Amino acid sequence: MKQGRHQKIAELVSDMEIETQEELAALLKEAGFAVTQATVSRDIRQMHLSKVPAAGGKQKYALLKQEETPSDKYIRVLKEGFVSMDKAQNILVLRTVSGMAMAVATAIDALQMKEVVGCIAGDDTIMIAVRSAEETERLMDKFRELLRE
C-alpha cells in the first residue's frame, strides 16, 4: 500500500506542478488512496521531496536524486534562488527569485558558514549578519565559488 502510494506520488510530482501538501492529498484521494495530512507529510519526508522553483515565481514539489547529499541540496537551493548580492559593512544582502528567500536563508543556515551570525529573510531578500566587514568579503567569495560549481 505504502509502496504503491509512493509510486503514485512520484508520478504526480513528475507530471504536475503541485505546490502544497493539501493539493497532493487531494490528488491521491482522487486516485483512490485514503490519506491524511499526516500521511502525506510523512511520505514527503520519506521520499525526500523538496520544493523547487516553478513557472510564475511559484514553487512545486520535486523528487530529489537519491545520491544528493544534504550539502548538495542546500547548494542547489542557493543556486536556484540566487539573483544578486551586495554588502553594507558587515551585512550581506542577497536578492533571490520571488518567494525563495526563506528557502535560500534556510540553506545558508544549514551550510553553517563560520562568517554567518544569522539570516533574516523576506520574500525575495535576505539580510545576513556577518561577524566583520572583512569576513563579508570572504563570505561573498565563498558564495561566488559555490555558485560556479
Backbone bond lengths (Angstrom), bond angles and torsions (degrees), N, CA, C in turn:
res aa  C-N    CA-C-N  psi(-1)  N-CA   C-N-CA  omega(-1)  CA-C   N-CA-C  phi
1 M - - - 1.453 - - 1.534 110.50 -
2 K 1.351 116.45 -51.34 1.451 120.44 -179.94 1.528 110.59 -63.59
3 Q 1.322 116.86 -42.67 1.458 120.86 -179.56 1.535 110.51 -62.19
4 G 1.305 116.91 -42.79 1.459 121.28 177.37 1.521 112.11 -62.98
5 R 1.336 115.43 -39.81 1.467 120.45 178.69 1.529 109.74 -65.83
6 H 1.333 116.51 -42.62 1.463 120.43 179.28 1.532 110.59 -63.25
7 Q 1.326 116.79 -39.36 1.468 119.66 177.61 1.526 110.45 -63.08
8 K 1.327 116.34 -41.08 1.462 120.64 179.36 1.525 110.44 -65.81
9 I 1.338 116.94 -41.01 1.469 120.90 178.55 1.528 109.39 -61.10
10 A 1.335 117.50 -45.88 1.467 121.43 179.26 1.524 110.51 -59.18
11 E 1.315 116.25 -41.45 1.468 121.50 178.98 1.534 110.49 -64.73
12 L 1.329 115.95 -45.51 1.464 120.14 -178.05 1.526 112.17 -63.60
13 V 1.335 117.63 -46.68 1.467 119.18 -177.30 1.526 111.45 -71.32
14 S 1.323 117.39 -23.07 1.469 120.21 176.08 1.524 111.21 -76.07
15 D 1.329 116.81 -35.59 1.464 121.78 -173.95 1.527 114.36 -92.77
16 M 1.339 117.12 -21.31 1.467 120.22 -172.43 1.521 110.99 -131.62
17 E 1.320 115.94 161.56 1.461 121.34 173.94 1.525 107.86 -96.97
18 I 1.331 115.82 95.80 1.463 122.02 -177.31 1.526 107.78 -101.54
19 E 1.331 115.55 118.42 1.460 120.84 -175.24 1.525 114.07 -91.35
20 T 1.337 117.98 -31.67 1.460 119.88 -171.99 1.522 111.95 -129.92
21 Q 1.326 114.17 161.08 1.465 120.34 175.19 1.524 110.04 -63.24
22 E 1.320 116.43 -35.11 1.460 120.71 -179.82 1.529 110.92 -62.92
23 E 1.350 116.31 -43.04 1.473 120.19 177.34 1.530 110.27 -60.92
24 L 1.337 115.61 -44.80 1.460 120.31 -179.19 1.524 110.62 -62.80
25 A 1.327 117.17 -44.04 1.466 121.16 178.94 1.535 110.60 -60.90
26 A 1.331 117.44 -42.53 1.467 120.91 179.97 1.526 111.02 -63.64
27 L 1.331 116.59 -41.73 1.473 120.46 179.19 1.532 111.19 -66.44
28 L 1.319 116.39 -37.30 1.468 119.55 177.27 1.528 110.96 -66.71
29 K 1.318 116.47 -39.62 1.471 120.16 177.77 1.525 110.53 -63.85
30 E 1.343 117.07 -40.68 1.465 121.19 176.86 1.531 111.16 -61.39
31 A 1.341 115.37 -30.98 1.466 120.67 -179.30 1.529 111.78 -85.34
32 G 1.339 117.33 1.66 1.452 120.57 175.30 1.519 115.98 97.25
33 F 1.318 117.21 11.32 1.463 120.45 178.92 1.527 109.33 -98.85
34 A 1.327 116.62 128.33 1.464 121.39 176.91 1.528 107.46 -86.20
35 V 1.340 116.71 103.62 1.465 120.60 -176.57 1.522 110.68 -126.78
36 T 1.316 114.76 154.65 1.462 122.09 172.60 1.522 107.60 -111.91
37 Q 1.314 115.98 169.23 1.468 121.03 176.51 1.529 109.75 -58.08
38 A 1.315 117.17 -41.49 1.474 121.00 -179.48 1.530 111.18 -63.41
39 T 1.325 116.83 -39.67 1.470 120.81 178.83 1.523 110.46 -63.48
40 V 1.322 116.41 -45.79 1.464 120.62 -179.62 1.530 110.01 -63.84
41 S 1.312 117.44 -42.74 1.460 121.43 178.65 1.531 110.97 -60.01
42 R 1.320 116.14 -44.84 1.472 121.47 178.58 1.539 110.77 -64.00
43 D 1.326 116.59 -42.57 1.465 120.60 177.91 1.527 111.12 -60.45
44 I 1.323 116.84 -42.08 1.464 121.46 179.62 1.531 110.30 -59.82
45 R 1.333 116.71 -44.23 1.473 120.33 177.92 1.520 111.61 -65.23
46 Q 1.321 116.49 -47.81 1.466 120.88 -176.85 1.525 112.33 -64.06
47 M 1.321 116.77 -34.29 1.462 120.68 -178.25 1.529 112.61 -88.43
48 H 1.333 116.32 -2.74 1.467 122.01 -179.50 1.528 111.93 59.92
49 L 1.341 115.56 40.12 1.461 119.05 174.92 1.524 107.74 -72.29
50 S 1.308 115.02 147.42 1.453 120.28 179.92 1.511 109.04 -138.29
51 K 1.316 116.82 155.58 1.462 120.64 175.73 1.525 107.93 -85.60
52 V 1.325 114.84 133.21 1.463 121.78 178.01 1.526 108.18 -130.11
53 P 1.343 117.26 159.21 1.466 119.26 179.51 1.534 111.72 -61.99
54 A 1.327 114.93 143.55 1.463 121.95 177.19 1.530 107.76 -128.30
55 A 1.288 116.75 177.96 1.458 121.80 -179.07 1.528 111.51 -59.05
56 G 1.298 116.19 148.98 1.459 121.31 174.93 1.517 114.24 70.26
57 G 1.339 117.90 24.96 1.457 120.88 179.19 1.514 114.24 73.85
58 K 1.315 116.95 9.03 1.461 121.23 179.27 1.527 109.91 -86.40
59 Q 1.317 115.78 176.88 1.458 122.00 175.33 1.514 108.49 -125.40
60 K 1.338 115.11 154.21 1.459 119.69 178.39 1.520 108.77 -142.22
61 Y 1.327 115.32 159.91 1.458 120.23 175.59 1.524 109.47 -77.45
62 A 1.330 114.79 143.05 1.471 120.82 176.67 1.513 108.16 -142.91
63 L 1.310 115.77 151.25 1.452 122.42 178.06 1.519 108.31 -87.12
64 L 1.337 116.27 121.04 1.464 120.17 179.10 1.518 110.19 -75.92
65 K 1.315 114.51 152.49 1.459 119.09 173.95 1.528 107.99 -64.31
66 Q 1.311 116.65 139.69 1.459 120.72 -176.52 1.527 113.00 -64.16
67 E 1.342 117.52 -30.13 1.461 119.15 -177.39 1.529 112.93 -82.53
68 E 1.318 117.61 -2.11 1.446 121.27 -178.43 1.533 110.07 -72.49
69 T 1.319 116.62 126.77 1.458 121.29 178.66 1.532 108.89 -83.54
70 P 1.336 117.61 163.48 1.465 118.49 177.68 1.533 111.91 -57.01
71 S 1.332 117.54 -39.89 1.456 120.76 178.82 1.526 110.83 -62.54
72 D 1.342 117.24 -41.72 1.469 121.34 177.22 1.520 110.34 -59.75
73 K 1.314 116.07 -40.95 1.467 121.02 -178.91 1.527 109.87 -62.46
74 Y 1.332 117.33 -45.49 1.461 120.58 -178.25 1.527 110.86 -65.40
75 I 1.315 116.74 -38.99 1.463 120.68 178.46 1.526 109.86 -66.89
76 R 1.325 117.35 -39.59 1.463 121.16 177.93 1.524 110.42 -62.47
77 V 1.339 117.26 -43.03 1.470 121.21 178.58 1.532 109.64 -62.20
78 L 1.337 116.52 -42.61 1.463 120.99 177.83 1.525 110.39 -59.52
79 K 1.325 117.06 -47.77 1.467 121.47 -179.21 1.527 111.75 -63.09
80 E 1.327 116.75 -42.34 1.460 120.36 -176.72 1.526 112.94 -71.36
81 G 1.325 116.81 -28.47 1.457 119.45 -176.74 1.513 115.22 -98.33
82 F 1.321 117.60 -19.12 1.463 122.58 -173.48 1.527 112.75 -67.42
83 V 1.352 115.70 135.88 1.460 121.92 173.80 1.529 109.92 -119.19
84 S 1.341 117.04 -51.82 1.466 120.13 -178.57 1.524 109.55 -162.51
85 M 1.344 115.31 170.82 1.466 119.82 175.12 1.518 109.61 -145.74
86 D 1.330 114.91 153.25 1.456 122.15 177.71 1.522 107.47 -151.71
87 K 1.322 116.26 155.34 1.470 119.26 -177.32 1.517 111.34 -118.56
88 A 1.318 114.36 155.05 1.455 123.47 172.64 1.521 105.73 -141.29
89 Q 1.344 116.05 92.70 1.461 122.06 -175.68 1.533 110.50 59.50
90 N 1.329 116.01 -114.14 1.469 119.48 -178.54 1.535 112.35 -100.45
91 I 1.324 116.80 21.91 1.465 121.23 175.67 1.519 107.90 -117.95
92 L 1.317 115.52 126.58 1.456 121.38 175.98 1.522 107.50 -106.52
93 V 1.316 116.32 127.99 1.463 121.54 -179.91 1.522 107.88 -109.45
94 L 1.335 115.36 120.13 1.464 121.07 176.07 1.518 108.39 -105.83
95 R 1.327 116.15 135.10 1.464 122.61 172.20 1.518 106.58 -100.47
96 T 1.325 115.90 139.36 1.460 120.93 -178.82 1.523 110.23 -127.19
97 V 1.315 114.59 171.07 1.452 120.89 170.07 1.530 106.63 -59.25
98 S 1.314 117.36 143.87 1.458 121.30 -179.25 1.527 111.15 -52.89
99 G 1.328 115.54 129.46 1.459 121.44 178.23 1.520 114.82 86.93
100 M 1.327 117.94 -2.44 1.467 120.77 -175.53 1.530 114.30 -103.88
101 A 1.324 118.25 -4.51 1.462 120.23 -174.82 1.533 112.65 -58.62
102 M 1.327 117.59 -43.30 1.474 119.87 -179.27 1.528 111.04 -62.65
103 A 1.318 117.09 -43.47 1.468 120.89 -179.18 1.525 110.56 -65.38
104 V 1.335 117.07 -42.46 1.466 120.48 -179.86 1.529 109.88 -67.53
105 A 1.327 117.94 -41.13 1.470 120.86 178.43 1.529 110.89 -62.65
106 T 1.313 116.88 -40.58 1.464 120.88 177.17 1.523 109.94 -62.47
107 A 1.329 116.77 -41.45 1.467 121.18 178.29 1.526 110.51 -62.98
108 I 1.321 116.76 -43.55 1.467 120.72 179.40 1.525 109.92 -62.13
109 D 1.319 117.17 -45.31 1.474 120.32 177.78 1.531 110.49 -59.74
110 A 1.315 117.06 -42.24 1.467 121.41 -177.54 1.521 112.48 -67.92
111 L 1.328 117.64 -27.71 1.467 120.81 178.64 1.527 111.89 -72.25
112 Q 1.312 117.48 -14.13 1.463 124.52 174.25 1.530 112.86 50.33
113 M 1.308 115.74 55.67 1.462 121.20 176.54 1.518 108.64 -77.22
114 K 1.317 116.93 131.29 1.468 120.75 -173.36 1.527 113.27 -63.83
115 E 1.328 117.52 -24.05 1.461 120.76 179.85 1.525 112.79 -73.77
116 V 1.327 117.36 -24.40 1.466 122.12 -173.53 1.530 110.88 -83.79
117 V 1.326 114.98 122.51 1.464 120.34 174.24 1.521 109.33 -85.32
118 G 1.345 116.53 -40.75 1.461 121.31 178.73 1.507 111.47 178.62
119 C 1.333 115.37 166.86 1.466 122.14 -177.98 1.523 110.38 -126.06
120 I 1.318 114.99 146.83 1.461 122.45 170.86 1.521 106.00 -126.46
121 A 1.335 116.93 126.48 1.464 120.49 -175.36 1.517 111.62 -120.32
122 G 1.319 114.29 141.93 1.456 122.09 171.27 1.513 108.32 -107.47
123 D 1.315 116.76 -137.08 1.461 121.62 179.60 1.525 111.58 -83.87
124 D 1.350 115.95 -46.01 1.461 119.86 -178.02 1.519 112.62 -135.25
125 T 1.329 117.00 16.54 1.463 121.39 -178.57 1.524 110.03 -138.30
126 I 1.340 114.76 138.87 1.462 121.35 176.33 1.524 107.85 -124.79
127 M 1.322 116.32 130.79 1.462 121.15 171.69 1.521 106.92 -103.95
128 I 1.318 115.81 122.50 1.455 121.51 -178.73 1.523 108.20 -110.98
129 A 1.329 115.98 119.07 1.454 120.77 174.90 1.524 107.59 -80.25
130 V 1.336 115.48 125.50 1.465 122.18 -177.73 1.531 107.50 -115.96
131 R 1.313 115.84 151.04 1.473 120.86 -174.48 1.528 113.53 -60.49
132 S 1.328 118.38 -36.48 1.471 121.08 -179.45 1.523 109.49 -154.72
133 A 1.336 115.95 166.53 1.464 120.90 178.31 1.527 110.66 -63.04
134 E 1.334 116.96 -38.11 1.467 120.80 179.01 1.531 110.52 -64.46
135 E 1.309 116.27 -41.38 1.464 119.82 179.66 1.531 111.26 -70.06
136 T 1.324 117.38 -23.75 1.462 120.25 175.71 1.524 109.25 -63.49
137 E 1.343 116.97 -42.64 1.474 120.89 176.97 1.528 110.65 -61.71
138 R 1.329 117.43 -44.26 1.473 120.96 179.18 1.528 110.92 -63.04
139 L 1.326 115.82 -40.28 1.465 120.21 179.15 1.532 110.93 -64.73
140 M 1.321 116.74 -41.04 1.463 120.30 177.08 1.532 110.29 -60.75
141 D 1.337 116.31 -40.81 1.473 120.36 177.45 1.528 110.70 -63.16
142 K 1.331 116.95 -40.39 1.474 120.58 178.11 1.528 110.67 -62.06
143 F 1.333 116.11 -44.43 1.463 119.82 178.92 1.524 110.66 -62.57
144 R 1.348 116.85 -43.54 1.471 119.61 178.27 1.531 110.85 -58.35
145 E 1.320 115.86 -42.63 1.474 120.32 179.82 1.534 110.91 -64.74
146 L 1.337 117.59 -45.39 1.461 120.82 179.06 1.530 111.49 -62.00
147 L 1.328 116.29 -37.92 1.460 120.35 -178.40 1.522 112.04 -71.99
148 R 1.335 117.88 -24.15 1.463 121.82 177.55 1.522 112.47 -77.80
149 E 1.330 117.30 -29.81 1.478 121.76 -175.53 1.507 112.44 -58.69
